[in-house]
Amino acid sequence: MFNNSRYVTTGVMAEVPVEQQLLMWSIIDKFLESGKEVDYLQVMELSIHVDKSGRKEQVIKHRQEVPSYQQEYIVTVEKPIKEKIFIIDDGNTTMLLANEY
């Protein structure tokens, strides 16, 4: 699962900087390597955190429902965004905005 060809939708291309796309693919790869059971639907909730110095950071909350799993990452990126993204494996692996589902 999640070892197929990978695609992104036009919505992701328009709204999500490539840097964050690559971060999310990397998170998926690390999750696969962990040996944990993987659901066909992975959810990435992106939000913005402002640290004490006023610097904006990208928060990526990775989760799945079955079995329950959640992990949060805070990273420095050039342009943090707020967006909910699904990564679905249905024979192909597709990254799409939640509103494109």
N, C-alpha and C positions, 0 to 999 in steps of 0.2 A: 504494500500500500504506500502511496505517495512516492513511488519510484518511477512513475510514468513520465511522459512528456509534460512539461509545465507551461501553463498559459496564464496570461493576465488579460482581463477584460479592458475594453476601451475606457471604462470608468476609472479603473485602477490606474491606467496609463495617464489619464488626465488629472487625477486628484492626488495620487500618492507618489512622492518623489522616489526615484529609483533607489536611492540610499535606503529608504524604509522598506521597499520591496525586497531588496537583498537581505536586509536584517530579518525579515519574516521568513524568507526561505531558509536562512541559516538556523533560525529557531526551530523550524520544522525538521531540518536535518539532524540537529542535536537531539531533538525529542525522539526521532526514529532510532538513533544510536543508543538511547537510554535503555531500550529493551522493554519499555512500558507498552501496554496495550493501547493501540491507536484507533480512534474513531474516524470514520470517513469524513467527518465535518470538524474542522479546526476553526476556532474563533480567535481573532486578534482584535482587541479593543485598544485603539491608539488614543492617547490623551496627552495633554501638555502639563508638565510640572514646572513651576518656577522656583528655583532655589533661593537661598537667602541673599545671594548677591544679585538676584534679578535675572539670572541666566535661565533661558527656557530649555527644557530637556524633554525628550520624547519618552513617554511611558508606553510600554507595550504589554498588555495583559493577555497572555496566551491561555486559552482554556478549551476544554472539550467536556461534553456532558456524560458520555458513556465510554469507559468508566470515568468518573469524575476526576478532573485534573485542572490545576490552575498554577501558573507561574507568572511573575511580573518582572519585567526588565525595565531599567531606566538607563537611557543612553543619550549621549550628546550628538545631535545631528544639526545640519545647517538650517533646516526648516521643519520644526515639529508641526504635526497636524493632529486634528481630532477626527477620527473616522472609525467605523466598525467594518471589519473585513472578514470574509469567510474564505477558507481554503478547503476545497472539496475534492475528494478523490472518487471519481465514478468511472474509472477506466482511463481517464486523463486527469491531471491535477490542475485545477483552475483557482486562481485568486480573483475574487470579485468583491465589490462593495456590497454591504448588506442590502442596500436598496436595489441592487441588481438581481437579487435572488428570486 
